[in-house]
Every structure is written in C-alpha cells, then in structure tokens.
Amino acid sequence: MARVIVLGSCNMDMVCYAPRMPVPGETLAGTGFHAGFGGKGANQAVMAAKLGAVVTMVSKVGSDSFGESIRGNLRSCGVATHRVLTADQAPSGVACITVDGHGQNAIVYVSGANALLSAEEVLAAEPDLKEAAVLLCQLELPMPVNLVGFELARKHGVRTIFNPAPAPPQPLGREVLELCDVLCVNETEAAQLSGVHPVDSPQAAEAAARVLQDLGS
C-alpha cells in the first residue's frame, strides 16, 4: 500500500443553520446545528486512508477538547497521528459557518494552532516523509512550512501534490511551483496564480495551465 504524508490543517467545523443571514448586531434564532471535523489537510488525509493508503498527518492542534477530538477522529479513520503536535499558545483551528435557507454560507475561519506549526517541526518528520510515496500540501498552513515539506520531498524523491487553497492573495513564487509535481487548482485558484482572468472556459483553463507550466509547475 502507498504511504502518504499529509502536511496540512486540522479544524473543528461548527455549522449553524438559519432561515437567512443575520444583519450586523442582530441575534437570530437558528434552525439547526452541526459540529464536525474539517480542515483541508485532515479531509485529504481521511479520504486517502479510506482509499487504502497508509497515511500520516503532520499538523498541530490546541491543548483543548477539540484537539483531542480531532486526534481521535483521525485515528478512528486509520490516520497515524504521532506527528500531530500540540500547541499550548493557541486553540485548535475552527471554522464557524452559517448556512441560510437558500444554501448560501458565510464562514469565519480561525487557524489557531495550525499557524504555529514550524519549519523545525516539519524537519523532524523527515523519517516518515522519506518513506512516503506522496506528500500532500495545501495553503491552510504557513507557506514557509509547506516549502520545507516540498524540499524534503524532493530530497528523497517523494512525489508532491499541492492544492493551493484557499487561493493566495499573491502569486506563488517559482521556487514553490518548481517543487510541485502535481498542482491541483480550481477556477479561482488558477486565475489567481496565473493572472488569467476569468478562468471560465476550456480555452481559458488551457491558457492558465500553460502560464503555470512556464512558471515551473
């Protein structure tokens, strides 16, 4: 079975359902609530495990009940958590989501402990990474942390898959894209990274892809 390392975020999602979005200063009665596990990294780790991969998660959670629940959920899904570290200085990452009666949503995301994962802590995961077939990264962790992961993967011949989401406000540098074997983007991310606006047709998607290839991806 393939070994996969996921370097990414772990969050707790808290979803409130309401007939409409509240206006500023308003308290609005909701119609439902759901708490679940999220984070782009954790989601990818769980799906890779469900597909049969041997998965190790590299992340950081807070020293709170959410952090313990996140670890427990990953383990129950077959994901190794010995590289999911604990931060005492920040809570676990959370996403607070309001969904209205039309299915539209508004999200407040607090990265919390995810933002405290350091380059040194990623370097400490090298014994796991060098045995992997694939490294998966996203942009819910600091870019310097991802870059260390990419460099380690290249050092050991590990294939890299990069999902640059959420879309970055600034284009990524060539030093990042040259380390990506597979760049997985949607229309918004492709436009943001390539400068091709909008990416709304097969022709525009091809143009954006060629720009990204020229940049090193």
PyMOL commands that set and color helices and strands:
alter all, ss='L'
color gray80, all
select helices_A, chain A and resi 40-50+65-76+112-116+119-123+126-129+143-155+174-177+187-194+202-214
alter helices_A, ss='H'
color red, helices_A
select strands_A, chain A and resi 3-7+11-17+32-38+54-62+79-87+93-99+105-110+134-138+159-163+182-183
alter strands_A, ss='S'
color yellow, strands_A
deselect
rebuild
show_as cartoon
